[in-house]
Amino acid sequence: MNLNGILLSEALPLAGALAGALAILYLLKLRRRRITVPFTPLWARVLVDKNASNWIQRLKRLLSLLLWIGIMLLLIIALLDPRPEKELERGRNILVLIDTSASMDAKEPSEKGMSRFGLAKRKVDELIDTLGPHDKMMLMAVDGQIRSLTGDFTDNVAVLNDALQQLRPSATEARIIDGLRTAVDTLSERRDPTLYFISDGAFGQDFALPEKLIRPDIHFEHFKVGEETGNIAITGFNIRRYLSNKLDYEVYIQARSFFSQPVFAELTLYNLLPDEKAPKGFFFKVIEKRSLDLGPGASELRFYKNLALASEHLAVTLELKSEGIVDALDMDNEAYVLVPRFQQSRILLVSPGNLFLEAALLLNENFIVETLSPDDPILHPNGSAEIRLTGLRDKGYDVFIFDNSFFDDESLPVTPEPELPGNYLYINPKGEKSPFNVKAISEPLIERIDRKHPLARWLVLKDLNIIRGSRINATREDRVVVRSVDGPLIVARRSPGQNLIGVGFSLVESDIVFRVALPVFLINAVDWFMDESNSLIQAFRSGKNWHINVPAGLTAVDVENPFGEVDSNVPTHESQVVYYGAHTGFYKLRPAENVLRPPGTPDFWEIAAHFSSVRESNITPMEEPQ
């Protein structure tokens, strides 16, 4: 016997309250009205009648109380709604799995432009209308994620309709196998299980269902929505700065046709300028338009070189221009990328005199370099013997470089402690104030370079000759970039408000000053300090878990998607936040409320996301999943 009404924990207090109320009502005595009469024998008669009927009246009141208690118990039992298990199992258990991936947003010309997803919703409405009095249904969606829309099986038609109305396609691929496997597991140990799968069948031509995925006891039907239609799509969009001039860029765009006939299209690259009055919050300023002739199933890669961009927001659109042909899917006709803002880096070099280092910095037009001698008074406030940085607090330098290339036993080390928030490069650090603990070594030999670290990008140190150097005693916060046979030689350290790089040898006591490795290393170091890169700048791909960099020390962020919906207090880990993005466009990240903001944390920052999936853009349906 199962209880299908209110909970027993709710019924017991209700029964107790009603029983108490009834008992109080029956314990109350009726108050008799006093009447004065002059005839004494009349009172004698009343007393005789009262004694004769007293026990009968008590019995009536007791029976009446028991009757009302019985009625109350019947009402409580009705609210509990007990039913035998066999009666509950008479109906079907129906699970409807709905494909909400990107291809379901394709329009169907034969259905007056209705999308495949609209047809799927119409089919679900029909299935809801066929529910019997004992049937129960669950709605489940599958795209890049698998999720239940109704929580559990229900016979409440209103709940089913509300869940269906809130559903919409996402810019993601469909995890069909995982979705069907989850549906089958959900139907386990359910009487008369039924699985309806509603999708367009655009799974790719090599798709096949694993054997025995659908159990024999499950009644399975695949309702296919959509017919064969064509599509053109942007399948690649990224941008790269030039190494020599980071204010210029080159853009790569790949377009592809999924038509069985040649088509003509127009590719347009835009700068997006903020405009609150515009529908998407941006004014689309055309950078360049190009015409494309795409053969059947062909793809074309286009390059845009030497672009000086007016905005960090970029978009590209692809529009079909062939007459009499319809591009069925619009979701893959736009793509976005966000170019991080770049400004020339202000660098302060503190050095006793190193023309090799100064030349490598001054020849780079991305750097604004100022040089100070170690004995400059600004570095010795109040006549201090040690180098102090307090006098540089308001100078606005992005990077500090302290060069001990000409260090000898009689000179003070140019290695002050990092007193201010900022970025610090220490070359051959020495002395008690050094943030790096070092030990002298002779003729260190390079053993290994961490090629995954940005400092090692394009860095060639093969057969580097070093007369003498220092082994850096790396801490848990340090990342060893270059290791010698004797120990760490170059390390990088990130901490809240401060980033440090330590180079454990003198530049002039090695032949790096004659190699291209020196300017390359300096470019990499400044890029790492400023969180910039010369590699491809790519938008995040929708339908994936994104690993987004956040300021060091920030513990939680709020993420606002392109529709204005906000996910609050998303936790961070190791200066990254992991976030699943299902839509295309620009996302905003902000520090969460009531969390500590590390120094230099901006009020908000943005990332871009676009849809790029050859499998989903190929919207030709399969006949049936095999």
N, C-alpha and C positions, 0 to 999 in steps of 0.2 A: 504494500500500500504506500503510495506516494502522496505527499501534500503539495498541491499546486496553487494554493491561494496565499494568504498572508503567512508570514513566518510564525512558527510556534512560539518563539521568543516575544512576538508581538501579541499573540493571542492570549497567553497566560495572564499578562497584566490587565488586558481588557476584560477577561472573564472575572478576575478578582475584583476589579472596580465595579462591574455591574452587579456581582453578587453582594458586595458591601452595600451598594445603594439600595438593593431590594430588602436586605436585612434591616437597614435603618428605617425604611418606610413601614415595614411590618412591626417593628418594635414601638413605633410611635402609637400612643393610645389616643383614641377619640375623646375629646373633651365634651362631657355632657352639659347641656344647657340647664341651668338651675331655674325651676318654676315653683313658686310658693302657692300651696293649696290648703284649704282649711279642713279637709276631710281625712282623719287619721286612718280609718280602715282601708282607704285606697292605697296607702303606702304599704300596708301589710300584704296586700295582693301583689304589688310590684315586686317585693322581696321574694315572695314564693316563686313567681315566674322566673326571676333572675337565677335563683339557685338551680331550678330545673333545667334551664337551657345553657348554663355556663359551660359545661363540658362540650356541648354540641358546637357552640360558637368557637371555642378554641380549636376543635377539630377542623372546622371550615377554614379558619385562618391559616392553619398549618398546610392543609391541602392546597389552598390558593398560593401560598408561598412556594410550595414544591412545584406547582404547575408553572409559575413564572420562571423559576430556576431552570426547569426543563426546556421552556421556550428559549431562554437565554443560551443554554448549552447547544441547542439545535442551530441557533444563529451563528455561534462561534464555530461550530463544525462546518457550517456552510461556507463561512469565510475561509477556513482552512482548505476547503475543496479537496478532500481525500479521494483518490481514485486508485483502482487496482492497476498494477504495472501493465497487465495485458491490454487494458483499455487505452493506456497512454501510448502503447506501441502500435496501435491500429493504423496510424497515418504514415505517409512517406516522410523521409528525411531528405530534403532536396538542397543541394549546394550548387549555387550558380556562380561560376568562375568567369569574370568579365575581363577581357583584354583591354587595358587602358594605355597601351604604349603609343608611341608617336604615330605609327602608321594608321591607327584608328581615327586620326583626325583628318584623313584623306576624304575628299568629297567624291560623291558618286553621281556622275552625270545622269544616269538612268533614274535616279531618285530625286531629280530636280535640285541637285546640289547638296542634298543632305549628307552629312558626314557618316562615315561608317560607325562612329560612336553613337550618333543619333539613331541609327538602325538597331544597334545593339541595345540601347535603352528601350526602344520600342518592343524588342523581343522579350526583354526582361519583364516589361509591363504585362505582356501576354502570359508569361509563365506565372506571374503573381496572381492573375485573374483565374488561373486553373487550379489554385490551391483548394483542396478539399477541407472538410471541417476538422479533420485530425492531422492534416499535413503541417509540417514545419519547414521553414526555408532559412538558409543563410546566404548572404551575398558576400563575395570575396573578389578583390581586384588584384590583377597581376600586371606589373610593368617592370620597372627596375627594382621594385619592392613587392612583397606579397603581404596583403593586409585584409583582415576581416572588416566589413563595413557595418555589420549588424551586431558584432560581439559574439552572438551565439545563434542557434536555431530559434526561430520565433514564428508564431502564427499571427503576429500583429502586422496587418497590412500597412498601417500608417508608418510603422518603423521601417519597413522595407521601402516604401515610397520615398520617405525622407532621405534615407541613405543613398538611394539611386539618384535623387535630384542633386545632391551635393557632389556627385562624382564628375570628374572631367579628365580628359586625356592629359598625359604628361609628356615632356620631351625626353623620353627614356626608351631604352630597348626593353623587350619583353622577356622575362625569365620564365618561359613556358614550362619547361620540364620541372623546375622548382615549384612553380605554381600548381601544376597538376599533382605533384607528389604531396604537397601540403594539403591539397583538397582531399586526396585519397586518405591520408592519415586522419584528417578531421572526421571523415565518415566512418572510421573504424568503430566497430561495436555498435553501430546504429542500425536499427531495423529498417528494411526496405530502402537502402541507400540509393540515391539518384544524383548523378553529376551531370550538369549541363555546362558545357564550355562554349562561350560566345566570343568569337574573334574573327579577324579578317583572313587568317591563315597566312599572313605575310611573315613567315618564320625563316625564310631562306630556302633555297632549293635543296640543300643537303640536310634539311631537318628530318629527323625520324624519332618517334617515341621509343623509349627503351622497352624491351620485352617485359611483360608482366607488370607494367607500371599501373594499369587499371585492373583492379581485382575482378575476378569473374562474378562476384556477388553484387557488383556495382552496375547499375544501369547507366551507361555513358552515352551521351549524345553531343556532337559538335555542331553548333549552329554557326555556319559561316556567313558573314556579312561582307559585302563588297565584291566587286568584279574587277577584271583586269583593266587597269588604267595606267597612264604614264606619269612620270615625275622627273623633274630636274632638281638638283640639290647642290648646296655648298658642302663639300666634304672635307675641306681644310682651310684654315685661316689662321695665320700667325704673322708675327712681325719681329724684326731684329734691328737693334741699333748697330751703327757702324762703330768699329773699334776706335778709329781715329777721331771721329766726330760724333758724339752721342746725341747731338741735336738733329741728326739726319737718320733716316730709317729706310729699310726696304721691307716690303710686304709680299707675302706669298698667299695666293688664293687658288684653291682647287675646286672646279665645278665638274659635275658629272650628270650625264643623261641616263635615264632608265626607260627611255622610249625605244620602241622597235623600229623607229624611222628617224631620219635626220631632223633636227630642230634648230631654230634660230633663237638666241637668247641675248639678253643685255646684262652685263655685270657692272655694278656701280659701287664705288668706294666713297664713303662719307666720313667727314669729321662731324661729330655730334657736339653741338654747342648748347649749354644749358639754357632752357627756355621754359619757364613755369607755365606759359600759356599753351605750349604745344601738347598734343595728346599724350606723348610718351615722356614729356619733360625735357625734350631736346629738339633743337632745330637741326635738320639734316642739311649739311653744307657739302655739296658735291666736290670731291677731289678729282675724280676721273671716271669716265664711262668707257666701256669697251664692249664690242660686239663679239659674240661667240657663235661659231657654227659647230654644233655637236653632232657627231654621227651616232648611230644606234649603239647604246651602251658605252659611249666614249666618255673620257674624262680629259680635262684640259687644265694645265697649271699656268697661272699668270703671275708675273712679277711686276711690282711697282717699286722703282728704285729712286734713291735720292729725294725722299719725301721729307719736307720740313712741315711738321704737323701743327695745326692751329689748336688742337685740343687733344687731351689724353684719351678721349672716348672715340673709338673707331667702330664703324659698322660697314658691312658689305651686303648688298642685296642682289638677287638673281631673279630676273623676270623673263618669262617665256614670251616671245614675240611672234611665233609662228601662228598664222591664222587658222582657225578651225580646230585647234588642238588645245586641250585644257590641262594645265598643271594641277594635278589633284591634291598635292600636299603642300601647304604654305609654310609649315613649321620649319622646314629645312632650307627655306629661301632667304633667311637672314642669319647673319653671324656677327658676333661682337668680340672686341678685344679692348683691354684697358692698358694704355701705355703709362707706366709710372712716370710721374713728373721728374724731370731732370734739371738740375741747376749745376753750374760749375762749382766744384768743391773747393772751399777755402782751406788751404793747407799751411800750417806753420811748421817750418823746419828749424829745429834748434841743433846747430852743428858748429864745431870749431872751424869748419871749412872743408867741404868735400865737393869738388866740382863735378865729379862723376854723378853723384846723387842729385845735385842741383840741376844738372843738364837733363837727366832723365825725367825730372819733374817739370821743368820749365818748358820742355819741348812738347808737352801734352797740352793742347788747347782746352781740354776739359778741366784743367786745374788752374786755380789762382794761388800762386805760391808766394809766401813771405818767409824771409830768413832772419833768424836772430842768432847772435853769438851767445855762447853760454854765459859770458860775463855781462850781458846787457842788464842795466839796472832794473828794468821792468820784471826780470826774472828773479830779482833779489829784493823784494819789498822790505822796507825798514832795515836795509843793509844786511839781510840774512846771508850767511855763507852758503847755504844750500839753495838750489833752484826751487822756487815756489811758483805755482801757477795762479795764485789768487789775483794777481794783477791782470790776468787775461780773461777774467770771468765774463766781461761784456764785449769781447772782441768778435764773437761769432765764428770762431774757427770750427770747421767740420772735422778736421783730422790734425793731430799733433804727431810729429815725427821727431824722435830724439836719437841723434846719431853719435855713437861712440867710435866711429871709424878711426879716429886719430887718438884713441885713448892710450895713455901710458901711465906708468906708476906715479908720476908727479902731477898729473892733471886730475881735477875733480871729475867724477863720472857725470855724463849728461843723462842722468836717469832719475828724474824726480818721480815721486809717487803720484798716482793719478787722483788729484784732489777734486777735480770737477767732473760732472757728467760729460762724456764725450768718447772719442775714438783715439786710441794711442798705439803708435807703432814704435817699438823699441828695437834699435839695431845695436847688437852687442851690449846688452844691458849689464851694468855693473853696480856695485855699491849696496849699502844697507837699505836705501830707499827704493830699490828696484822691486817691482811687483813680481819678478821672476827670480827664483832661487837657482843659481847657476854654479857649475863647477868647471874649471878650465880643463880643456883637452887639447891634444896636439894633433894636427893634421887629420881632422875628422873626414871620414869617407861616407858618402851618401849611400844608405842601404835601401831605403824605401820611401816612396812618395804616395800620399793618400790622394789618388786621382779623383775621388768623389768630392773632395772639398773644393770650394770655389777658388781658394788661393792657389791651387795647383793647376788651374785651367791653362792649357798651352804652355805650361812651365817645363822647360827642359834643363835639367841639372846634371846630365850625364857627364862623367869625368870632370866634375867641378873640382878645382884645386883650391884648397883652403890651408893656409899656413898654420893657423891656430884658431880655436874657437871655444865654445862653452856648451856643455851639456845642460839643457834646461830640465830641472826637476819638475815634471808636469804634475799638476794637481787633478782632482776629479773634474774640475771645471774646464780643463784644457783639452783641446783636440790637437793631437800630434799630426802635423801636415807633412813635415820632412823629418825623417829619422836617420841618424848616422849609426855607424856600428857601435859607437859608445853611448848612444842614447838620443833623446829628442833634440832636434836642431832648430826647427821652426814650429811654433805652437800658436794656436788661436784660442781666445777665451771670450765667451759672451757672458755678461752678467747684467742685471738691471741697471740701466743708465750708463754702462761702460762696456766698451769692446776693446780688447787688447790683442796685439800680435807681438810675439817675441822672436827675434832672429838671433841665433846664438853664435854669430861670427861677425867680424869686421869686414865691411865691403872691400876696403882697400887691401885687406890681407887675403884676398881671394881674386880669382880672375872673372868673377861675375860682372865686374864693371866693364869688361870688354865683350859681354854677351848681351843678346837681346833679352835674355831672361830677366835682367834687372828692370827695364821699363815694363815688361809684361807682369812681373811680380807686383810692382807698384800699382799698376792699373787694377790688378785683381784685388789687392789689399784695399784700395779705396772703394771699389765696387762692393766688397764684402762689408766694409764699414757702413756704407750708405744703403745696403740691401739692394744693390743694383747689379745688373748682369748684361753681358754682351751676347748671351745666348738667346735662343728664341723666346719671345714673350708670347705665351699661349694663354688663351682663355680656358677656364675649367670646362670640362665636358659634362653636360647634364646627365643625370642618371648614375653618377658615381659618388663615392665617398671622397670628399675633397679634404686635403691637408693644407690648411691656410695658415700662413705665418702671422703671428700677432706679436706686439711688443713684449719683450722679455719681462716677466714678473706679473703680467696681467692674468688673472685667474678665471675670468668668465667674460663672455661677450654676448651682445644681442645681435641677431642676424635678421635683416629685413630683406625679403625677396622682391622681385620686380613687381609683384602685385600689391606691395605694401603690407603683407602679412609678416609678423615678427615672431621669431623663436627667441625667447628670453633665456638668459642665464645659461648659455651653452658653455660647458666647462672647457678649459684649455689644458694642454699637457705638453711640457717641454717647448713652450713658445709656439705651439700650434693648436688649432682647433679643428676637429674632424666634423665635417658637416655634409649631409647628403642633400644635393641640389637637384630638383626635378624640373626646373623651369629655366628658360633662356632669358638673358638680359643682364642688367647690372644689379648686384647685391650690395647692400651697405652693412658694414660691421661697426658697432659702437661698443665701448666699454660698458659692461653691465652696471646697473645701478647698485650702489652700496658695496662696490669693490674698490680696492686701492688702485689708483692709477699711477704707474711708474712715471718718472720724469720723462717728458717728451712724448707722451702718449697723445695722439691726435683725438679730436672729438669724434671723428668717424673716418673710415677709409672704405674703398670700394674694390670689388672684384667683378670680372665679367664671366659669363657662361653662355655657351651656345651649344646647339644640338649638332652632333656630327656622328652619323652612324650609317654606313653603307647598307647594312642589313635592314634597318628600319626604313631607309629611303627607297629601297627596292620594294615597292608596295604591291607587287604582283602576288596574288594569293596562291597558296597551294590548293590542290584538289581536296585532300583530306590529310590530317596528320597520321602518319603511318606508325 
